Amino acid sequence: MALEPVERKLVAILSTDAVGYSRLMGDDDEGTVQTLKTCWRHIERAIDGFRGRVVDAPGDNLLAEFPSAVGCVRCAVEIQRVLAKANQGAPPDRCMDFRIGVHLGDVIVDGEKLYGEGINVAARLERLAEPGGICLSDLVYQQVRRRLELPATDLGEQRLKNIAEPVHAYQIAPGSPSSKTSPVRAAAPVKLAPPDNPSLAVLPFFNMNGDPTQDYFADGLTMDIMAELVRLPRLLLIGQDSTFTYKATGAKPRDVGRELGVRHVLEGSVRREQNRIRITTQLIDAESGRFEWAERYDRELEDVFAVQDEITEQVVTALDVELVGGESARTVRQHLRNPLALAKLYQGNELLHRFTKADMGEARSLFEEVMRLAPECPFGYADAAWTHYFDIERGWSDEPAASMEQMSGLAYQSLDRGDVSGFSYLMLGNMHLMKREHDDALAMAEKALEERPSCQAAWGLKANILNYCEKPKEAIPLAKQSIRLSPVAQTFFPEVLATAYYLCGHFEEAMTAANEALALAPDSIDSRVVLAASLVETRRLDAAREVGREIASLDPSFTLERFTASRPYRDPAPLKQLVEALRQAGVRSHEDSRGVNVVELSTHAAARRRVQARPRR
């Protein structure tokens, strides 16, 4: 009898379980179960955020698959970081640590289940890891060692139970920089010199309460201060995507200044007790380490916006830059005097930046509460609009066209209520681009840049739209400025620059920019698209086909038809050239693509492309 063919695929496998679970259950079974559930929520959110899927979760063990080894290891690092933070303040005998094993292997697919030796290898590697640590097979290590900063220990050849051949293993130990920093980031690609104009990095304010669940308040305060500073045209303000990578790292301001290429660093701390807050801030000269000024504020919670204004004014005075829109901003803030609405706004923003479907829905509910509690304040409407945008961008919406209309309506309601943040213009610019309304998209991008002259996303959005409007030469300096404003974060700006170079016919520069983008975001499809096409144009077909195979591995649904339908070029000629180059690079075609909704295709592509870089709110 002939055997039925089985489906197989190559995946990165993550296996994790709790250390000392049986002992913890014996001491306090109910408390242990609750702790385990909390840990599972953290772990599942991280897996979802890195494009993984939970395969099985028996007892205290969890198994997940990922399409990319890099994404899988990033997820493992993020899991250990979040769990270490959750353990802070718990008695040593009640902490729940996890071990993680990661392997790259061929598996058998049976519905939602996976089988194969690769899964067993990941589980055995997990047992080699220290509590709070991560153990990688050599197959995984070779994939990630040049792409991630991982100080790993070589464990050599390991004999694993019921595995025929020895497996070479590496360990990322708990306490290593890679396992504790948040989020994983690459170093700035070049050494950056401070500009002649004033330049500033605002580090995330430290939560002095000691309760990680209260981080949202300190983060929200930081972002609100930056939302005002980003409006200063003469200030080079490093974007939040970059500055938040230093959260909880203990980085010294002088080191931050050298890495980001700024002359000043603002840092602070927040302690919240019932309806009172204590905020301390200090502005530091990054070159000398000298304090320019330091201040402490003890206020009622309802005065938090007044404190933000005072901090902003002091920064502006110290840096000798002109504050624009300050009076307008203060008028808007007066609408949000309700402490409960403020707390819900900050809680929603913390969830908004986790980028999972469940968190997005919860964030939307919180923003709707803000709209109910403070109906004249623009912030709730603008942030609720972002949730619809990300539903579209990530492919989570069952009805993308309806979500787009909801996003648009909320953005305009925010503008009607005096939104001076410029975020609504960013969303509307992306909406018009998705709809291929190029002139309207460009107008919104220009308005966003007018309102937010120091915002990396505004510069990047306009550059991206110019690429689609046959103006790549104009896009190059804008894309470079967006990169300068966010030099270490994993963003889409280098991809926009690489595309602009390609469209200008500067293929060597395009390849350099694409490789720099991959150093920051190793899973990027767009960077590989430009790299593969540029390799074809320079007659390096073997290398181009290797990149084409990487695209297929990272996104099995990627086809030339889907790519064509998702790219809103006004002139079809550059798109035709790009598609032909991808065809020569071996990117597959799927002829039966008729009848697919173009808006839906744009949605899936945007999830890969990140049409706008995600500015934190």
N, C-alpha and C positions, 0 to 999 in steps of 0.2 A: 504493500500500500504506500502510495506516495505521500510524503509529509507535506502538510500545508505550509506555504511560505510564511515566514515571520517578518514583522517589521522591526528594523533595527535603526539606531541612530547613535551618533557620538555626542555625548553631553558632559558637562562638568557637574560633578556630584558633590554635595555637601552633606556630611553626616555629623550630628551633634547630640550630646546627651548631658544630663546634669551629673555633676560629681557628688558622690556621697548621698545619692537620692534615697537609698534604703535607710541609711542612718537618720536622715532628716525626717522621713516618714515615721520611723520608730519613735522619734522624740516628740513630734507634733504633726500628726497626719493632716489635720484640717488646715493648719497654717501653711504646711508645705504645698498642699494642693493649690491654695490661693496664690502662693508665690510662684509656683510653676505656671499657672495660668497667666499671670502678669508677664513672666519671662517669655512665654509663647507669643503673647501679643507683640512684644518688642521684636522678637525674631521673625515673625510672619510679616510685620511691616517692612523690615529690612529686606526680606526675600522678595516681597512684591516690588519694592522700590528699585531693586537691581535686576528686574525682569526674570526672576526665578519663579519656580512653582513647587509648592509642598507636595511631595509624592506620598509620604506616609508619616504617621506620628504615633507609633505605639509606645505607651508608657511615657517615660521621660526622654525618649529618643525621637529625633526628627530627621527626615531625609528630604532633600530638595534637589532639583535639577536646574541647570542654567545653560543658556546657549553659548556662553563665553566663559573661559577660564578666568579671564581678568575680572569680569563682573562677579563671578562666584567668590574670588578671593577678596575683592572689595567688600562684598556683602559680609564675609566672615569677619573681616576687620571691624566693620561697622557693628555687627552683632556683639562682639566682645567689648567694644567701646561703650555701647548702650548698656549692656549688662553690668559692666564694671561701675558705671555711673549709678545704676539702680541699686547696687550693693552698698553704696556709700551710706554710712550711718547705721547700717545693720550690724548686730553683734556678730563677731567672727564665726561663732558656731551656727549661725542661722543664714549666712550668706549662701547663695546658690550660684556656684560657678559652673561653667560649661566647657567641655572640650569640643574641638571641631576638627574633622578630617576632610580634606579636599582631594579629589582624584579626577582625572579625565579618562573616560572609558567608553567603550562600545556597549550598549545595553539593548535588551529586547523590550519592545513596547507591546503591552497587552492592555488596551484601553487606557485607563489612568495609571496603571501600575507599570513599574519598570523592574526588570530582572537582569541578572548577569554578574560576572565576577567583579566588574568595575564598582558595583555597589558594595560588595564585600570588602574590597580594598579600601574604600573610603571609610567604612565602619572600623576596620582594623587600624587605619592610620589615626583615627580619632582617639583610640585608646593610648596611642603613643604621646599625644599632646599633654602638656602640663595643664592643670586647671587654669582656665582663662586664656589658654594658648590655642594655636592653630598648627596643624601638621599637614604639609603638602607632599604629594608624590612628585617625583622628578619630572614627570610629564607636565604637571601644572607649573612647577617652579620655572621650567625653561620657557613657558609661555609668558610669565609675568615678571621675571626678574629684571628686565630692562624697561619695563613700563610702570612699575610701582616701586616706591621706596620701601623695600622690605628687608630689614636687617635680620636675615634668617640664619639659623644654625644648621650646618650639614650633619645629619644623623647617620649618613652612610647607608650601606645596604642593610635592610631589615627583613628578617624572616617573619612573615605574618601568618597567623593561624589559618589553616585550610587554604592558603594561597601557594600555588606550586612554585612560582619563581620569586626570588627576593625582590623587594621594592626599595629603590633609593628614596630616602625621605629627608625633608627639611622642616624645621620648626620655627615658627614665629612665636617668640616667647612672650608671656604676659609682661606688661610693663615696657615693652619696646615702643619706640616712637610711633611705629606704624599701627600698633594695636591700641594706642590710646588717643591719637589725634582725631579730630572730627572736623569735616569729613576727610577722606583720603584725598590728597592733592599732589600735584606735581610741582616741582620747583619752577620759578620763573625761568623762561627759556634763555634769557640773556640778563646780564647785570644791568640794572636800570639806574640811571642817574636822575637825581631830583631835577625838576624843571626850574626855570627862572621864576615862574609864577608860584604863589603859595600852593602847597601840596599837603594833603592830610590823609591819614588812615584812621578810622574810628573802630577800635577793637570792641567786640561784644562786651557789654557791661557784665560784671561778675555778680551772680546771685548769692548774696550773703546769708540767705535763709537756710541754706544747706539742704533744702528739699528740691530735688531735680524737677518735680512737677510744677515748681514755681518759676522755672527758667523763662517761661513765656513772657513774664512781666519785664524782666531785665532785657530780653531780646527785643521786645516790642518798644521799650523806651529807646534802645540803641537805634532801631530802625526809624523811629519817628524823628529823632535828632538828625539822622542822615537825610531823611526826606526833605528837611528844610535846607540843609547844607548843599544838597545836590542842585539846588536852584541858583547857586552862585556861579556866574559865568567865568570869573577869573580863577576859580579854585579847581585844582586837580584833586578830585576826591576819589579815592580807591573804592570800587564797588563792593557791595556787601557779599557777593559771591566769593570774593577773595578774602575779605577781612574776617568773615565767619569761619574760615578754615583754621584760624588761630584760636578758636574758642577752646578753652580748657587746656591749652598746650603749655601755658606758662612762658610763652615766648617773650623775650625782653623787647621793649620798644625800640632800642637801637638796632636789634636784629630785624625787627619788622620793617623799620625804616629803610635799612639797606636792601632787603629783599624786594620791597615794593617800590623803592625809588621815591620816597617822600621825605620832606623835611620835618614834619611834625606827626605825632601820634596822640590821639585822644583815648584815654581809658577811664574806666570808672567802675563803681560797684553800687548795688541796690539792696537795701533791706526793707522789707515790707512787713508791717505788723498791724493787723486789722485795718484801720482807716488812716494809718500814718505811713509815710515813707521817709527813708533816709538815703540820700543819693550823694556819693562823693565822686568828683571828677578831677582829672589833672591833664593838662596839656603839656606834652614833653617834646623838647627839641631832640629829634631822633639822632642827630650827629653827636651831640655832646652828652645826651642823657639828662640835661638840666630841665627842671620844671619851669615852664613859662608862667603857669599859675595853677592853683589847686583850690577847690572850694567844696564845702559840705552844705547840704540843704536838708533841713528837717521840716517837713510840711505835712499838711493834710493831703490825703490821696487825691481829692478833687483839685488840688493845685498842681498836679503833675505837669500839665501843659505849660503852666507859667514857669516851672523849673526848666522845661525843655527850651523855652524861649530865652531864659537867662543864660543857659549853657551855650546856646547858639550865638547869642550876642557877644559873649565873652570870647568864643572862638573867632568870630568875625573880627572883633577888635584886635585880638592878639595877632591874627594873620594879616590884618590890614586889607581886608577885602570888603566890597560893598554888598550889603544885604539887600536882596530884591524880593519883593512880594511878602515881606515880613508882616506888614499890617494886615494884608489879605489873609495870610495863613492864620494869624491870631484870631481874626474874625470867624474863620471856619471852625477853629478849635473850640470856640466858646459854645458851639452847638453840642459838644460832647463833654458835658460836665458831669454826667451820670457815671459814678465809679463802676457800677455793674456793667454798663455798656462798654466802658473802657476795658474791663477785664475780659469780657467776651470777645472784643475786637482782638486783643492780644492772644487769647487762647485760639481763636480761629486762625490767626496768622501763623502760629506755631504749627498747626495741623496742615495749613495750606502748603507749607514748604517741605512736607514729608513726601509729597507726590505719590500717594497711594489712593486708590479709588475710594476706599472706606473713609480715609481721613478727609478726602475732598468733600464727601457728602456731609460729614460731621461739621467741617469748617463752614459749609454753606448754611447749615442750620444756625450756627453761632452768628454769622453775619446777618442773617435774617432777623435774629433777635436784636442785634444792634440797630437795624433799620426800624424795628418796632419801638425800641426804647428811645432812639434818637432819630426820628424820621426826617429832620431837617439837616442832619449831618451827612456829608457825601461819602464818608469812609466805608460805611456798611454796604452801600450800593456798589462802590468800586471794587471792593474785595469779593462781594458775591459774584460780580461779573467775572473776576479771575477764575472762580471755581468752574464756571461754565466754559471759559476758554480752555482750561486744562482738561476738562472732560472731552472737548473736541480734539485738542492737540494730542492727547494720549490714546485716543480711540476708545474711550470709555462710554461715550454717549451712544445710546441706541438710535437717537434721532439728531444727527449733527446739525442739520439745518435749523431745527427748533432750538437747539442749544445756542446756536449762533445768534438767533433772534433775541433770546433771553439775555445773552451777553451784551448785545448791542443796546437793548433797552435799558439795562441797568447802568451801563457806561454813560449813556446820555442823561439818565436821572442823576448820576453823580455830578456830571458837568452842570446840570441845571441848579444843583445845590451849592455851586461854588467850588468845585474840586480844583485845587491849585497844585495837586501833586504831579499831574501830567500822566498818571497811570492810565487813565481812561483813553487818552490819545494813543498810547502804545497798543492797547487792545483793539481799538478801532482801526488802527493802521494795519494790524495783522488780519483783521476781519476782511477789510477791503482787498488785501493781497490774496487771501484765500478765494475771494469771489472774482479775482482777476479784474478788479476795478483799480487799475494802476494809478491813475491821476489822484483819485481820492485817497489811496493808500499813501502816496508820497506826501500829500497835503497833511495828513494826520501825523506822519513821521516828522515832518518839519515843525508842526505845532508841538509835538512831544519834545523835540530838541530845543525849541524856544522856551518851553516851560521847565525843562530839566537839562540845562546845558552841561552839567557835569555827570550825567547819567550814562553809564556804559551801554545800557539797553537801547537808549534813544539813538546813540550813534550807530550801534549795530543794526538796528531796525532800518534806519534810512539807507545804510550801505547795502543791506540785503535787498531792499526794494529797488534800489538803483541797478543792481545786478539784473533784475528781472525786467528793467525798463531800458535795456540796451545802453546803459551808462556805467559800465564796470570801471572805467578809468576814474570817474568821479567817486566811485565806491571805495577805492583803495585807501585814500587818506582817512576816510571815516572809519573803515574797519580797523586800521592801525590805531586810531585814537581809542576805539572801544576796547582793543586788546590792552592798551596802556592803562586804561582805567580798571581792568580786571586781569592782572598779570598771572595769577596762579590758579584761578578757579577753572573748573571743567565747564567751559561755556562754548557757545557756537560761533563766537567772533572769529577765531582763526579759520574756521571753515568758510565763512563769508569772504575773508581775505583770499584764501586759496581759490575760491570760485571766481573772484574778480580777476585774479592774475590769469587764470585759465581762459576766461572770456576775452581778455586782452591779447591772448596769444603768447603770454610770457610763461611758457610751460615749465622751465626750470624753477622760476620763482614760485609757481603754483605747487610744484612737488615739495619744495622746501617748506612752504606754509602748511601744506597738508600733513607733512611729517611732524611739524611742530604741533599741529592740532591733535594728532594721534598721541603725542607724548602727554598731552593734557587730558584727552578723552579716548583711551585706546579702543573703545567699542564703536566709535563713530562710523556710521555708514557714509555720510556725506564726504568726509575726508577721504575715504577710500574711493569713492566715486571720482573725485577730482584727481586723486593719485593715479588710479587706473587709466583714466582718460588721458592724462598728461604723459604717462609712460607709453601709451599707444602713439600719441602725436610725436614722440621723440624716438619711435621705432624700437622700443624695448618691450617686445611682445611677451617674452617669457615672464618677465617681472610683472607686466600688466595682468597676465592670466593668473598669476599667483594671488594678486590682490583681488581679482574677480572671484577666485575660490573663497577668499576670506569673506567677501560680501555675502556669498551664498550660505556660508556657514553661520554667519552672525544673524542673517535674516533670510530664512528659507523661502519666505513669501515674496522676496524682491524679484521683480521681473521688469523688463524694459517697458512693457505696457503700463504697469503701475507707476513706474518712475515718470514716464511721459505724461500721464494723466495728472500727476501730483505736482508738476512743476509749472507755476503760473508765469511763464515767459510771455511777454507781449509779442515779440517777434519769434516765430517758430524756428528760424534758421539756426541760432546757437544751440537750441535744444536738439535739433536734428543732428548737428555735428557731435554733440555730447553723447547722444544715444548710439550713433554709429561707432564711436570710439569704445563705448562699453560693450557693444556687440563683438568687436574685435578682441576685447579683453575676456570674452567668454561668458559674459553675463547672459543668463538664459532669457528666452522669450516665451511668452505664453499666449498663443494666438486667441484663445477663447476668453477675451476680456470684455466682450461686448455686453452692454446692459449694466455695467457697474457704475454706481453713482459717483460722479466726479467729486462732489463735496466729501463723500466718504473716503475716496482715494486721497484727497488732500489731507484729510484728517490723519490717516495712517502715515502718510509721508511726513506730516508735521511732527508726529511723535518721534520719528527718527531724526528729523531735521532741526527741531527746536527753532522754529521760525523766529521767535524772539527769545533772547536769553532771559532766564527767569529772574527778574529783579525781585528781591525780597521786599515785602511791604511792612 
